[in-house]
Amino acid sequence: MTCEQAKEIPIIELLRSCNIQPDHIRGSDHWYLSPFRKENTPSFKVNTRLNLYFDHGSGQGGDIIDLGKKLYECDTKELLRKLESGNFSFHQQPGLERLLHIRQSIIPADNQDGIQVTAIKDLGSTPAISRYLESRAIDLAVARKFLKEIYYDVGGKSYFAAGFENRAGGYELRSQYFKGSTSPKDITHIQNVAKSVCVLEGFIDFLSLLSQRKPEPILSDFLILNSVALADRAISIAKNYENVFIYPDNDPAGRKVIETFQKAGIEPVDLSHSYRQYKDLNEMLMAEKIPENSLKKQQIYKRSRGIGF
């Protein structure tokens, strides 16, 4: 089974297979007592039209892949195996709108079914956003200088995420359950009147670098691509610097970013060797900052939850 096939399975069927029934139903919204904690008032909602869930108690949500991995405490590969062994149908649901679970999506602001920003606040207003950043080992003092809390509507429903502004006025949005952006999509150029520039694929890696180097600030300008597909847009800016340092992911996409600069006549200094045993800067930061005993406690808690097939 592929992820796309799995996403055709109604979330309510997955919950039903775990003997989790709705407390009440209002239109397309099915309300449940959260399967992740004890509560008397339902705060766990599944929208059958979007086939998405949202846990108001934790501020987390997403699609069936996100939920399934939390319920069964497994990775995506194992989850797909479990789902394939069940009695689920893979038919297309009529009118199913995939807006929140499409990774790295760009939804035009003028699209009535797309992302509509309703409010922008300083970081710290909503604890769930700060907790998400802390879970990624991001220093909140560093994050406050560059991030905002973005509140937005999609299909008449309200959500929130950490937002990183690009040079065209759009925002990259990240939360525990969503990775996307508002229009217009563009790169971000942070200028400190330096002769060197550091190029990073996304703002989580950018904040990871600053968090790691907080005691010794980096005297450089920064180019955050916000998508490897936008690497070409950074070329004309990078050519104005004496030195170009690049922090690509250790994967084929990261290698293509370096090749894009090289084809344009720029020989960037590839610093991915400094985290060669990790996928990216953030994965290394998390490994360094999250205490091993804390991870063990999380694993013990997960094993004791008792949720599974």
TORMARVO-510357 format. One record per residue (C-alpha): residue number from 1; residue in one letter; z, y, x. Coordinates in pm, 1 decimal, decimal comma. Layout:
N
 num residu        z        y        x
 NUM      a        Z        Y        X
...
This chain:
309
 num residu        z        y        x
   1      m      0,0      0,0      0,0
   2      t    -78,0    352,4    117,9
   3      c    131,5    662,7     63,0
   4      e   -125,2    796,2   -182,5
   5      q   -102,2    475,7   -386,5
   6      a    276,8    495,0   -380,1
   7      k    266,7    849,9   -514,7
   8      e     91,1    718,9   -827,4
   9      i    408,4    528,5   -918,7
  10      p    618,3    728,1  -1167,0
  11      i    953,2    818,8  -1015,8
  12      i   1126,7    722,7  -1340,5
  13      e    995,9    365,6  -1290,9
  14      l   1141,7    357,3   -941,1
  15      l   1477,9    473,2  -1074,9
  16      r   1460,9    224,3  -1360,2
  17      s   1409,2    -56,7  -1108,3
  18      c   1738,5     53,3   -951,1
  19      n   1906,7     41,9  -1293,0
  20      i   1928,6    422,2  -1300,2
  21      q   1865,3    555,4  -1651,0
  22      p   1831,3    918,6  -1766,5
  23      d   2126,8   1086,8  -1931,6
  24      h   1894,5   1291,5  -2150,4
  25      i   1529,2   1395,4  -2173,1
  26      r   1390,2   1740,6  -2247,9
  27      g   1013,5   1743,4  -2265,0
  28      s    880,1   1629,8  -1928,8
  29      d   1220,2   1673,6  -1762,0
  30      h   1438,2   1363,3  -1727,9
  31      w   1798,3   1442,1  -1630,4
  32      y   2015,5   1190,0  -1444,2
  33      l   2361,9   1168,0  -1299,3
  34      s   2292,4   1192,4   -928,2
  35      p   2256,4    853,2   -758,2
  36      f   2395,6   1009,2   -439,9
  37      r   2740,6   1125,4   -559,5
  38      k   2986,2   1105,4   -846,8
  39      e   2941,4   1365,8  -1118,5
  40      n   3001,0   1414,0  -1490,1
  41      t   2718,2   1658,2  -1560,7
  42      p   2360,7   1551,4  -1479,1
  43      s   2212,7   1758,2  -1195,4
  44      f   1933,4   1525,8  -1084,4
  45      k   1602,1   1606,8  -1252,5
  46      v   1266,5   1428,8  -1254,4
  47      n    962,3   1611,3  -1387,0
  48      t    723,9   1343,8  -1514,0
  49      r    430,6   1586,4  -1532,5
  50      l    452,4   1672,0  -1161,6
  51      n    608,1   1335,7  -1068,5
  52      l    862,3   1517,5   -852,1
  53      y   1240,1   1516,9   -841,1
  54      f   1494,2   1786,4   -764,0
  55      d   1864,7   1739,6   -697,7
  56      h   2032,8   2065,4   -796,5
  57      g   2358,6   1953,9   -640,3
  58      s   2215,3   1930,4   -289,1
  59      g   1917,2   2162,1   -319,8
  60      q   1685,1   1879,3   -212,1
  61      g   1387,1   1722,7   -381,1
  62      g   1034,1   1596,4   -330,7
  63      d    805,2   1309,2   -424,9
  64      i    858,9    934,9   -458,8
  65      i    829,5    881,8    -81,4
  66      d   1107,9   1131,9    -14,5
  67      l   1328,8    982,1   -284,2
  68      g   1256,6    620,4   -196,2
  69      k   1353,5    668,5    168,4
  70      k   1683,3    824,6     61,4
  71      l   1759,8    554,7   -195,3
  72      y   1682,4    259,6     30,7
  73      e   1776,1    418,4    363,9
  74      c   1452,9    315,7    533,3
  75      d   1142,7    462,7    692,9
  76      t    809,4    514,9    519,4
  77      k    658,8    185,6    638,7
  78      e    950,0    -19,2    505,7
  79      l    952,4    173,6    178,9
  80      l    583,1    102,2    118,5
  81      r    649,0   -266,3    178,0
  82      k    932,6   -262,4    -75,4
  83      l    722,8    -79,6   -334,0
  84      e    430,5   -316,0   -286,4
  85      s    655,1   -612,5   -358,2
  86      g    763,4   -462,5   -690,8
  87      n    594,7   -471,1  -1030,0
  88      f    444,7   -123,2  -1026,0
  89      s    109,0     -7,3  -1158,6
  90      f   -105,4    224,2   -950,6
  91      h   -305,7    393,4  -1227,2
  92      q   -367,2    767,6  -1205,9
  93      q   -128,3    960,1  -1424,9
  94      p   -311,0   1201,0  -1662,2
  95      g   -282,6   1560,5  -1553,1
  96      l    -64,1   1479,7  -1251,9
  97      e    -21,9   1795,4  -1043,5
  98      r     66,5   1752,2   -677,7
  99      l    190,1   2085,9   -557,7
 100      l    519,1   2038,2   -378,3
 101      h    467,9   1710,4   -198,7
 102      i    133,7   1790,5    -36,2
 103      r    216,6   1831,6    330,1
 104      q     84,6   2138,4    510,6
 105      s    -72,8   2265,2    189,7
 106      i   -212,9   2613,6    141,8
 107      i   -195,9   2729,6   -220,2
 108      p   -369,0   3060,2   -302,5
 109      a   -131,7   3325,3   -431,8
 110      d   -366,5   3414,0   -716,7
 111      n   -373,1   3055,0   -843,0
 112      q   -170,2   3042,4  -1164,8
 113      d    -54,4   2691,1  -1074,3
 114      g     22,6   2784,9   -712,7
 115      i    314,5   2938,4   -527,0
 116      q    433,2   3271,0   -662,6
 117      v    699,0   3441,8   -452,0
 118      t    970,1   3590,1   -673,5
 119      a   1224,7   3712,8   -418,0
 120      i   1280,7   3750,9    -44,2
 121      k   1634,9   3758,7     92,2
 122      d   1808,8   3755,2    428,5
 123      l   1898,7   3415,2    565,3
 124      g   2244,8   3305,1    455,2
 125      s   2224,8   3368,1     81,8
 126      t   2164,8   3002,4     -6,9
 127      p   2376,2   2746,4    186,0
 128      a   2121,3   2466,9    130,8
 129      i   1864,8   2652,6    342,4
 130      s   2112,8   2707,6    624,8
 131      r   2218,1   2343,3    609,0
 132      y   1854,7   2235,9    641,7
 133      l   1809,6   2447,5    955,3
 134      e   2133,2   2314,5   1101,1
 135      s   2012,4   1960,6   1032,2
 136      r   1717,8   2045,8   1256,4
 137      a   1964,5   2172,1   1523,0
 138      i   1838,1   2530,6   1485,9
 139      d   2085,2   2800,5   1591,0
 140      l   2140,7   3014,5   1279,9
 141      a   2200,3   3328,1   1485,8
 142      v   1853,7   3281,3   1634,0
 143      a   1697,0   3191,9   1298,0
 144      r   1828,5   3508,0   1128,0
 145      k   1612,7   3721,7   1354,7
 146      f   1290,7   3559,1   1238,6
 147      l   1340,9   3387,0    902,6
 148      k   1386,8   3495,1    543,2
 149      e   1487,6   3301,7    236,1
 150      i   1184,6   3278,1      8,3
 151      y   1232,7   3213,6   -363,2
 152      y    921,4   3106,0   -547,4
 153      d    787,6   2953,9   -866,4
 154      v    544,4   2665,6   -903,0
 155      g    427,9   2560,9  -1248,8
 156      g    706,5   2756,4  -1415,7
 157      k    979,2   2596,0  -1200,4
 158      s   1185,6   2777,3   -937,9
 159      y   1244,3   2668,2   -578,1
 160      f   1355,9   2812,0   -245,0
 161      a   1283,9   2759,8    125,3
 162      a   1315,5   2913,5    468,9
 163      g   1020,1   3146,1    525,3
 164      f    847,3   3251,8    848,2
 165      e    602,9   3540,8    816,2
 166      n    258,6   3537,7    974,0
 167      r     57,2   3841,6   1087,0
 168      a   -132,2   3857,5    756,3
 169      g    180,0   3873,0    540,6
 170      g    188,4   3510,0    427,3
 171      y    483,7   3279,1    478,5
 172      e    529,3   2933,3    620,7
 173      l    778,9   2756,1    394,8
 174      r   1014,7   2480,4    505,4
 175      s   1301,9   2302,6    338,3
 176      q   1445,1   1953,2    335,5
 177      y   1181,3   1845,7     83,9
 178      f    885,2   2078,4    128,6
 179      k    641,9   2185,4    398,1
 180      g    378,3   2433,2    289,3
 181      s    275,0   2797,1    291,6
 182      t    176,2   3092,4     81,4
 183      s   -153,3   3273,8    116,8
 184      p   -287,3   3415,3    336,0
 185      k   -249,7   3153,3    608,4
 186      d   -253,6   3290,5    962,9
 187      i    -94,8   3279,5   1306,7
 188      t    215,5   3476,3   1407,4
 189      h    221,7   3703,8   1713,2
 190      i    563,7   3815,3   1838,6
 191      q    535,5   4087,5   2099,0
 192      n    799,6   4177,6   2355,7
 193      v    570,0   4375,9   2589,4
 194      a    551,9   4083,0   2829,7
 195      k    278,6   3970,6   3067,5
 196      s    315,0   3607,0   2963,3
 197      v    285,3   3434,5   2627,6
 198      c    425,8   3105,3   2498,2
 199      v    212,1   2917,4   2246,8
 200      l    378,0   2683,4   1995,1
 201      e    235,3   2483,1   1706,7
 202      g    494,9   2580,6   1443,5
 203      f    797,4   2797,5   1387,9
 204      i   1045,9   2508,7   1395,6
 205      d    938,8   2441,1   1754,6
 206      f    953,7   2815,4   1825,5
 207      l   1311,3   2836,8   1698,4
 208      s   1395,1   2513,5   1880,3
 209      l   1282,3   2666,4   2209,2
 210      l   1488,7   2980,7   2151,3
 211      s   1790,2   2777,5   2038,8
 212      q   1774,0   2562,6   2348,6
 213      r   1729,6   2859,8   2580,1
 214      k   1970,2   3094,3   2398,0
 215      p   2200,0   3148,4   2700,4
 216      e   1893,0   3250,9   2905,4
 217      p   1643,2   3433,2   2677,4
 218      i   1276,8   3375,1   2752,6
 219      l   1106,1   3694,1   2873,6
 220      s    773,8   3632,6   2703,1
 221      d    561,3   3709,9   2402,5
 222      f    498,0   3429,4   2154,4
 223      l    203,2   3294,4   1959,2
 224      i    294,1   3055,3   1677,5
 225      l    -15,9   2882,0   1542,0
 226      n    141,9   2771,6   1209,5
 227      s   -127,9   2502,2   1208,3
 228      v   -323,5   2339,3   1488,4
 229      a   -634,1   2420,0   1284,4
 230      l   -573,1   2789,7   1359,5
 231      a   -573,8   2755,1   1738,2
 232      d   -905,8   2941,9   1762,7
 233      r   -744,8   3254,3   1617,7
 234      a   -501,3   3271,7   1907,9
 235      i   -768,2   3269,9   2178,5
 236      s   -859,4   3640,7   2174,7
 237      i   -490,3   3734,7   2197,4
 238      a   -404,5   3482,7   2468,2
 239      k   -683,5   3615,3   2691,4
 240      n   -490,5   3942,1   2729,4
 241      y   -202,4   3771,6   2911,7
 242      e   -167,3   3687,7   3278,7
 243      n      0,4   3354,9   3201,5
 244      v    -24,0   3126,6   2900,3
 245      f    242,7   2860,8   2852,3
 246      i    188,5   2602,7   2581,0
 247      y    431,2   2363,7   2411,4
 248      p    209,0   2117,2   2221,0
 249      d    325,0   1810,7   2032,2
 250      n    287,2   1489,0   2227,0
 251      d      9,6   1356,8   2006,7
 252      p   -372,1   1381,4   1978,0
 253      a   -348,7   1705,8   1777,6
 254      g   -146,4   1865,4   2055,8
 255      r   -404,4   1758,2   2310,0
 256      k   -679,8   1918,8   2101,4
 257      v   -491,5   2249,3   2104,0
 258      i   -493,5   2247,4   2484,0
 259      e   -863,0   2159,7   2484,3
 260      t   -935,3   2452,5   2251,2
 261      f   -783,3   2693,2   2503,0
 262      q   -958,9   2529,0   2796,6
 263      k  -1299,3   2548,9   2628,1
 264      a  -1239,4   2922,7   2583,6
 265      g  -1184,3   2963,4   2956,3
 266      i   -804,2   2969,8   2943,8
 267      e   -607,5   2727,3   3158,9
 268      p   -267,0   2713,4   2988,6
 269      v     38,9   2571,8   3158,8
 270      d    116,3   2255,0   2963,2
 271      l    494,5   2218,1   2930,7
 272      s    494,0   1909,5   2709,0
 273      h    601,9   1704,3   3011,3
 274      s    950,4   1857,1   2974,2
 275      y    994,6   1662,1   2649,5
 276      r    748,5   1378,3   2712,9
 277      q    981,4   1114,8   2563,5
 278      y    988,9   1304,8   2233,2
 279      k    725,3   1401,1   1980,3
 280      d    799,8   1771,3   2005,4
 281      l   1055,7   2033,0   2106,1
 282      n   1258,1   1998,4   1787,6
 283      e   1295,5   1623,4   1824,1
 284      m   1432,0   1678,0   2174,4
 285      l   1667,6   1953,3   2055,3
 286      m   1803,5   1732,2   1779,5
 287      a   1863,3   1450,6   2025,8
 288      e   2054,0   1689,0   2253,2
 289      k   2252,2   1883,3   1994,6
 290      i   2349,3   1626,8   1731,3
 291      p   2652,5   1436,9   1866,8
 292      e   2610,0   1060,5   1895,6
 293      n   2937,4    997,7   1711,3
 294      s   2813,7   1211,7   1424,0
 295      l   2500,1   1000,8   1397,9
 296      k   2710,7    685,1   1397,3
 297      k   2922,5    822,0   1113,9
 298      q   2607,6    896,3    914,4
 299      q   2482,2    542,1    972,2
 300      i   2815,7    394,1    858,0
 301      y   2806,5    610,3    547,4
 302      k   2451,3    503,7    471,5
 303      r   2533,8    133,7    504,6
 304      s   2832,5    171,3    273,2
 305      r   2639,8    342,5     -4,6
 306      g   2524,9     10,2   -146,8
 307      i   2191,6    123,9   -289,3
 308      g   1896,9   -111,7   -250,5
 309      f   1678,9   -375,7   -410,3
